[in-house]
Amino acid sequence: VVSHSAHHKHGYYIIRHTDRLTGFTDREIEVVAQIARFHRKSRPDETRHEEFGALSLVDRAVVRTLAGMLRVAVGLDRSHAGKVNGLAVDVSAERIAVKVAPTETGGDVSLELAAGDARTGLLAEVLGRSVNVVAAEAPVSAIKPAEGATGWSDTWMIAKDAAHPNCMYMWMDHMMS
């Protein structure tokens, strides 16, 4: 039986111990498992969480950032009804605005907005600026490759005042190797 209040820990265990993640290195599996582990309330802390502390500095930064993003994403599906169609992100030196568009024109996403906004703490901490989840004023469009995608990014940016730009450079190097 999996307790709802500890499903993040169970998710870590399942990901870490499955034999179904063929093609991933042990390091990559550990990073994915750590993201699942910290997608809820607990702050990733190398002094309190032994497995997290064993990760490299770069991998800890990746886990913190992606766990923070996943927390917001979980909030954006709070009703489990697929009410969010897309989002756009506006970034400034002081804040990040996540602009959410409903699946249906005029659809009520107030629960998703509140839940997403309530889960921005870790992401704001990692990025060093406030993060706000708000309703998009216009429909959000996305451009996807005609051949499809499982994951896609066309731009990598580093803020000019980033506290740790070397982490991003190392991440970009890893992703391109």
C-alpha positions as CSV (number, residue, x, y, z in Angstrom):
1,V,0.0,0.0,0.0
2,V,1.3,3.4,-0.9
3,S,0.5,6.2,1.5
4,H,-0.7,9.4,-0.3
5,S,1.4,11.5,2.2
6,A,4.6,9.6,1.2
7,H,4.0,8.8,-2.4
8,H,7.0,11.0,-3.4
9,K,9.3,8.7,-1.4
10,H,7.7,5.6,-3.0
11,G,8.1,7.2,-6.4
12,Y,11.8,7.7,-5.7
13,Y,12.1,4.0,-4.7
14,I,10.2,2.7,-7.7
15,I,12.3,4.8,-10.2
16,R,15.5,4.0,-8.5
17,H,14.9,0.2,-8.4
18,T,13.0,-0.5,-11.6
19,D,14.7,-2.5,-14.4
20,R,12.5,-0.8,-17.0
21,L,14.6,2.4,-17.6
22,T,16.9,0.8,-20.2
23,G,19.2,3.3,-21.8
24,F,19.6,5.6,-18.8
25,T,22.8,5.7,-16.8
26,D,22.7,5.1,-13.1
27,R,23.3,8.9,-12.6
28,E,20.4,9.8,-14.9
29,I,18.1,7.4,-13.1
30,E,19.2,8.9,-9.7
31,V,18.5,12.4,-11.0
32,V,15.0,11.5,-12.2
33,A,14.3,9.6,-9.0
34,Q,15.4,12.7,-7.0
35,I,13.1,15.0,-9.0
36,A,10.2,12.6,-8.2
37,R,11.3,12.6,-4.5
38,F,11.2,16.4,-4.2
39,H,8.1,17.2,-6.3
40,R,6.1,17.8,-3.2
41,K,6.8,19.9,-0.1
42,S,10.3,19.0,1.2
43,R,13.2,21.3,0.2
44,P,16.1,19.3,-1.3
45,D,18.8,19.6,1.3
46,E,22.2,17.8,1.1
47,T,22.5,17.8,4.9
48,R,19.1,16.2,5.6
49,H,18.8,14.0,2.5
50,E,21.8,11.6,2.1
51,E,21.0,10.5,-1.5
52,F,20.5,14.1,-2.6
53,G,23.8,15.1,-0.9
54,A,25.6,12.4,-2.9
55,L,24.7,14.1,-6.2
56,S,27.2,16.5,-7.9
57,L,26.7,20.2,-7.5
58,V,25.4,20.4,-11.0
59,D,22.9,17.5,-10.6
60,R,21.7,19.1,-7.3
61,A,21.0,22.3,-9.2
62,V,19.2,20.3,-11.9
63,V,17.0,18.5,-9.4
64,R,16.1,21.6,-7.5
65,T,15.1,23.5,-10.7
66,L,13.2,20.6,-12.3
67,A,11.5,19.7,-9.0
68,G,10.4,23.3,-8.7
69,M,9.0,23.3,-12.2
70,L,7.2,20.0,-11.6
71,R,5.6,21.4,-8.4
72,V,4.1,24.2,-10.5
73,A,3.0,21.7,-13.2
74,V,1.3,19.5,-10.6
75,G,-0.6,22.6,-9.3
76,L,-1.7,23.4,-12.9
77,D,-3.5,20.1,-13.0
78,R,-5.0,20.4,-9.6
79,S,-8.5,19.4,-10.7
80,H,-7.1,16.5,-12.8
81,A,-9.5,17.6,-15.6
82,G,-7.0,18.8,-18.1
83,K,-8.2,22.4,-17.9
84,V,-4.9,24.0,-18.8
85,N,-4.1,24.1,-22.6
86,G,-0.8,25.8,-22.5
87,L,1.3,28.4,-21.0
88,A,3.7,31.2,-21.8
89,V,6.5,32.5,-19.6
90,D,7.7,36.1,-19.3
91,V,11.0,36.5,-17.6
92,S,12.4,39.8,-16.2
93,A,15.3,40.5,-13.8
94,E,12.8,40.7,-10.9
95,R,10.1,38.2,-11.7
96,I,8.9,35.3,-13.8
97,A,5.2,35.3,-14.9
98,V,3.8,31.9,-15.9
99,K,0.7,32.8,-18.1
100,V,-1.8,30.0,-18.2
101,A,-4.4,29.5,-20.9
102,P,-7.5,27.3,-20.4
103,T,-8.3,24.4,-22.6
104,E,-11.8,25.9,-23.3
105,T,-12.2,29.5,-24.2
106,G,-13.4,31.2,-21.1
107,G,-12.8,28.1,-19.1
108,D,-12.4,28.4,-15.3
109,V,-8.8,27.6,-14.3
110,S,-9.0,29.5,-11.0
111,L,-8.3,26.4,-9.0
112,E,-5.3,25.6,-11.2
113,L,-4.0,29.2,-11.0
114,A,-4.2,29.2,-7.2
115,A,-2.6,25.7,-6.8
116,G,0.2,26.5,-9.3
117,D,0.9,29.9,-7.7
118,A,1.0,28.2,-4.2
119,R,3.7,25.9,-5.4
120,T,6.2,28.4,-6.8
121,G,8.4,28.6,-3.7
122,L,11.2,26.2,-4.6
123,L,11.3,27.5,-8.2
124,A,11.5,31.1,-7.0
125,E,14.3,30.2,-4.6
126,V,16.3,28.4,-7.2
127,L,15.9,31.1,-9.9
128,G,16.4,34.0,-7.4
129,R,13.3,35.9,-8.4
130,S,9.6,35.8,-7.7
131,V,7.4,33.5,-9.8
132,N,3.7,34.2,-10.3
133,V,1.1,32.0,-12.0
134,V,-1.5,34.2,-13.7
135,A,-4.2,33.8,-16.3
136,A,-3.1,34.5,-19.9
137,E,-4.7,37.5,-21.4
138,A,-4.8,35.9,-24.9
139,P,-4.6,32.3,-26.2
140,V,-1.2,30.7,-25.9
141,S,0.2,29.2,-29.0
142,A,3.0,26.7,-29.4
143,I,5.2,25.8,-32.3
144,K,6.0,22.1,-32.5
145,P,8.1,20.4,-35.1
146,A,5.9,18.7,-37.8
147,E,7.7,15.4,-37.1
148,G,6.7,15.5,-33.4
149,A,8.8,15.8,-30.3
150,T,9.2,14.1,-27.0
151,G,11.1,17.0,-25.6
152,W,12.2,20.1,-27.3
153,S,13.9,23.5,-26.6
154,D,15.2,25.9,-29.2
155,T,16.8,28.5,-26.9
156,W,19.1,28.4,-23.9
157,M,19.6,31.6,-21.9
158,I,21.6,32.5,-18.9
159,A,20.6,35.7,-17.0
160,K,23.3,38.3,-17.1
161,D,23.2,38.4,-13.2
162,A,23.0,34.6,-12.7
163,A,24.5,33.6,-9.4
164,H,26.0,30.4,-10.8
165,P,26.4,30.6,-14.6
166,N,29.0,27.8,-14.6
167,C,26.2,25.4,-13.6
168,M,24.3,26.3,-16.7
169,Y,27.4,26.1,-18.9
170,M,28.1,22.6,-17.5
171,W,24.4,21.6,-18.1
172,M,24.5,22.8,-21.7
173,D,27.8,21.0,-22.2
174,H,26.2,17.8,-20.8
175,M,23.1,18.1,-22.9
176,M,25.0,18.6,-26.1
177,S,27.5,15.8,-25.5
